């Protein structure tokens, strides 16, 4: 009975994300080698991220799937990977606030300043090779 309930739940999830999965399958068939999916639409901007959509896509595809959305703290990385079964996690806003998020380090003002200082020093030691890069004064 447990297997039947699990299969029914998986079928219901697949139906709920049918359009997402169909698009993912079409991209894979067209040669896409890796796909990143954000768990919200632009209309859902203020809503929690729906990691079930990412899981449904991952289960349908044979290519790597990267989860995006809902990762705000180091502990969210493991939770996202577990919930989505994705091959990796992408984060933008949280990584801007805490560049060490994937190291499992929480954000602190001192840590942010140390990373910023390290970045500036590396940028000075390794300037861009082309002049098309905008330089601030």
N, C-alpha and C positions, 0 to 999 in steps of 0.2 A: 504493500500500500504506500510506503514511503517513497519508493522509486516512482510510482505512478504520480504522486503529488509533485515530486521534484520535476518530472518530465512535463507535467501540465504547467507548472510555474515557468519552466524554461520556454515552453511554447507560447505562453501568454506574453512573456518578455520579448520574445522574437517578434511577435505580432505588433507589439507596442512601438517597436523601433524599426519597423519594416522598411520605411523609406531610407533611413540612415544606413541600414544594412545593405539595401539594394544599391545605393550610391557607392558604398565601400566596395562591394563586389564588382561593380562596373569599373571603378578606379583600379582595382587589383587586376582585372582582366585586361585593362588598357596598358598595364606595365608598371603601375605604381609599386614601388619596392618597400615603402614604409608609409604609414598613415598616422597623422595626429588628429585626435578628435577632442574638441572642447565639449564638456558635458552640459552646456547651456546654449540656447539660441540667443541672438541679439535681443529678442523680445523678453527673454528670461534673465536679463542682466542683474537684477536685484534678487533673484531667487537662488536657493542653494543649487549647487552643481549636481547633476543627475549622473552619477557614475554608472548606473545600470545601462545607460545608452552605450557607454564605452565598452562595458563588459559584453553586451549583445554583439557589438561590432567585432570585438576581439575573438569571440567564439565562432563567428562566421567566416573570418578571414584566415588565410595561411601566412600572410605577411606580418611583420611586426607592427603593433599598434602602440602608439604613445598616448597616454592620458594627459589631458590638460584641464585645469579648472579645479577649484576647491582646495588647492594646496597653499596653505597660508603659514604653516609652521612645520618644523622638522618632522614631528610625529605624523603629520598628514601624508607624508611621502609613503610610508609603509602602509597606512590605512588605504590610500588610493590604489596602490599596487595590489593589495589584497582584495579590495572590492571590485576592481575592474579586470583583474587578471592580465593587465597590460604588460608590455615588455619594457616600458619605461615611463617616466613622468616628466612633464615639461611644466615649468612655472615661470611666470613673467613678473607680475607685480610683487609677489613675495620675494623673489630673487633680487629685485631692485632694492627692496628694503633690507633684505638680509642675504647678501651674496654667498654666505656660508650655509644656506639652508640645506643643501644636499650633503653637508658634512655632519648634519645632526646637531648643529650649534644654534641655540636660540639667539635672537637679535638683542643686542645691547648697544647703547650709544658708543661705548668705548670700542667694541668690536667693529662697528660700522666705521668709525673714524680710523681705526688701524687698517682696515681693508682699503679705505679710500686713499690713505697715505701710501700704502704699498702700491696701489694702482698708479698713482701719480708718479711715484719713483720709477716704476717699470716703464711708463709711458715716456718719461724723460730719457731713460737709458736706451729705449728702443723706439725712436721716432718713426713715423710712417715713411715708406720709401717713395711714395708718389706725392706730387704737389697738389693733387686734386682733393686731398683731405683738408677739410677746414681746420685752421689752427686758431685757437682762442688766445688772446693776449692778456 
